[in-house]
Amino acid sequence: MSEQAVKDAAPSAGNSILMRAWQANVARPGDKVISFSPALSDNASADGGAPPLPQRDWTSAIDLVQEAAEAIRISEERAVELENQLRSVIGQAEEEVRQLQKTLAASQQMVSQAEDRARRAEARAQEAESWLVRIHDAVFTAFGSKAKTVPAETSGGEQDTP
């Protein structure tokens, strides 16, 4: 993701948790330092005895941990959901590829058969053409010479009658 896309992205649950922690620990407006040291109680003994125990807000820390855990759980569920969806899409794509490969193989076989039929038809056409040339030559050889030698009979003039 580009830096601009990260900036433009909607705030995630993790970001909102960090913002709440930052806002809870900021002592004064404009202060950008988060204090991780334990806070001391105001009722410290003035007599110099044992230092007082720090006051900590454990409930807010537990709430933050629970919110972070919930955000992680939701993210993991979404990741599992997307992974399952991706597996489904991959399965569909693989099935489609198998079908297309079968179709391609069948089409290639049909093209091969059509080319074979075309070659056989061309061979038959050439053989038929050579036979037509032979028949043509035979007809003109056999009948063509007689037609030239036999004069055409004319009707008219003299007739031989018995």
C-alpha positions as CSV (number, residue, x, y, z in Angstrom):
1,M,0.0,0.0,0.0
2,S,1.3,3.5,-0.7
3,E,1.8,6.0,2.0
4,Q,-1.1,8.1,0.8
5,A,-3.4,5.0,0.7
6,V,-2.4,4.2,4.3
7,K,-3.2,7.8,5.3
8,D,-6.6,7.7,3.5
9,A,-7.6,4.3,4.8
10,A,-10.3,4.2,7.4
11,P,-9.0,4.0,11.0
12,S,-8.7,0.4,12.2
13,A,-9.6,-1.0,15.6
14,G,-5.9,-1.1,16.4
15,N,-5.5,2.6,15.6
16,S,-8.5,3.6,17.7
17,I,-7.1,1.6,20.7
18,L,-3.8,3.4,20.4
19,M,-5.5,6.8,20.1
20,R,-7.6,6.1,23.2
21,A,-4.5,5.1,25.2
22,W,-2.7,8.2,24.0
23,Q,-5.6,10.5,24.9
24,A,-6.0,8.8,28.3
25,N,-2.3,9.4,29.2
26,V,-1.9,12.9,27.9
27,A,-1.7,15.2,31.0
28,R,-2.4,18.5,29.4
29,P,-3.7,19.7,26.0
30,G,-1.0,19.7,23.4
31,D,1.2,17.3,25.3
32,K,2.3,14.5,22.9
33,V,4.3,12.5,25.5
34,I,2.7,9.4,26.9
35,S,3.9,8.6,30.4
36,F,4.5,4.9,31.0
37,S,5.9,5.4,34.6
38,P,3.6,4.6,37.4
39,A,1.6,7.5,38.9
40,L,2.3,8.3,42.6
41,S,-0.5,8.9,45.0
42,D,-1.0,12.3,46.4
43,N,-1.2,11.1,49.9
44,A,2.5,10.3,50.2
45,S,3.8,10.2,53.7
46,A,5.7,13.3,54.6
47,D,7.6,11.6,57.3
48,G,9.9,9.9,54.8
49,G,8.7,6.4,55.5
50,A,8.2,3.8,52.9
51,P,7.3,5.2,49.5
52,P,3.7,4.8,48.8
53,L,2.5,2.3,46.2
54,P,1.7,3.7,42.8
55,Q,-2.0,4.0,41.8
56,R,-2.7,2.2,38.6
57,D,-5.8,2.0,36.5
58,W,-5.8,-1.7,35.7
59,T,-9.4,-1.8,34.4
60,S,-8.6,0.5,31.5
61,A,-5.5,-1.5,30.7
62,I,-7.6,-4.7,30.7
63,D,-10.2,-3.0,28.6
64,L,-7.5,-2.0,26.1
65,V,-6.1,-5.5,26.0
66,Q,-9.6,-7.0,25.4
67,E,-10.3,-4.5,22.6
68,A,-7.0,-5.3,21.0
69,A,-7.8,-9.0,21.3
70,E,-11.2,-8.5,19.8
71,A,-9.7,-6.5,16.9
72,I,-7.2,-9.3,16.3
73,R,-9.9,-11.9,16.4
74,I,-12.0,-10.0,13.9
75,S,-9.0,-9.6,11.6
76,E,-8.2,-13.3,11.8
77,E,-11.9,-14.2,11.1
78,R,-11.8,-11.9,8.1
79,A,-8.5,-13.4,6.9
80,V,-10.0,-16.9,7.2
81,E,-13.1,-15.8,5.3
82,L,-11.1,-14.2,2.5
83,E,-8.8,-17.3,2.3
84,N,-11.9,-19.6,2.0
85,Q,-13.3,-17.3,-0.7
86,L,-10.0,-17.3,-2.5
87,R,-9.9,-21.1,-2.4
88,S,-13.4,-21.2,-3.9
89,V,-12.5,-18.8,-6.7
90,I,-9.3,-20.7,-7.4
91,G,-11.3,-24.0,-7.6
92,Q,-13.8,-22.4,-10.0
93,A,-10.9,-21.0,-12.1
94,E,-9.2,-24.4,-12.2
95,E,-12.4,-26.1,-13.3
96,E,-12.9,-23.5,-16.0
97,V,-9.4,-24.0,-17.2
98,R,-10.0,-27.8,-17.4
99,Q,-13.2,-27.2,-19.4
100,L,-11.5,-24.8,-21.7
101,Q,-8.6,-27.3,-22.3
102,K,-11.1,-30.0,-23.1
103,T,-12.9,-27.6,-25.5
104,L,-9.6,-26.7,-27.1
105,A,-8.6,-30.3,-27.5
106,A,-11.9,-31.1,-29.1
107,S,-11.7,-28.1,-31.4
108,Q,-8.2,-29.0,-32.5
109,Q,-9.3,-32.6,-33.2
110,M,-12.2,-31.2,-35.3
111,V,-9.8,-28.9,-37.2
112,S,-7.5,-31.8,-37.9
113,Q,-10.4,-34.0,-39.1
114,A,-11.7,-31.1,-41.3
115,E,-8.2,-30.6,-42.8
116,D,-8.0,-34.3,-43.5
117,R,-11.4,-34.3,-45.2
118,A,-10.3,-31.3,-47.3
119,R,-7.1,-33.1,-48.4
120,R,-9.1,-36.2,-49.4
121,A,-11.7,-34.0,-51.3
122,E,-8.9,-32.2,-53.1
123,A,-7.4,-35.5,-54.1
124,R,-10.7,-36.7,-55.4
125,A,-11.3,-33.5,-57.3
126,Q,-7.9,-33.7,-58.9
127,E,-8.6,-37.4,-59.9
128,A,-12.0,-36.4,-61.3
129,E,-10.4,-33.6,-63.2
130,S,-7.8,-35.9,-64.8
131,W,-10.6,-38.4,-65.7
132,L,-12.6,-35.6,-67.3
133,V,-9.5,-34.6,-69.4
134,R,-9.1,-38.2,-70.5
135,I,-12.8,-38.5,-71.4
136,H,-12.6,-35.2,-73.3
137,D,-9.6,-36.3,-75.2
138,A,-11.1,-39.7,-76.0
139,V,-14.4,-38.2,-77.2
140,F,-12.6,-35.7,-79.5
141,T,-10.2,-38.3,-80.7
142,A,-12.8,-40.8,-81.5
143,F,-15.6,-38.6,-82.8
144,G,-13.7,-35.5,-83.8
145,S,-11.9,-37.2,-86.8
146,K,-15.0,-38.7,-88.2
147,A,-16.9,-35.5,-88.1
148,K,-14.3,-33.8,-90.2
149,T,-14.2,-36.6,-92.9
150,V,-17.9,-37.1,-93.3
151,P,-19.4,-34.2,-95.3
152,A,-22.8,-33.0,-94.3
153,E,-25.6,-34.2,-96.5
154,T,-27.6,-31.5,-98.2
155,S,-31.3,-31.9,-99.0
156,G,-32.3,-30.8,-102.4
157,G,-31.2,-31.7,-105.9
158,E,-31.1,-35.3,-106.9
159,Q,-32.3,-38.2,-104.9
160,D,-31.6,-41.8,-105.7
161,T,-34.9,-43.7,-105.6
162,P,-35.1,-47.4,-106.2
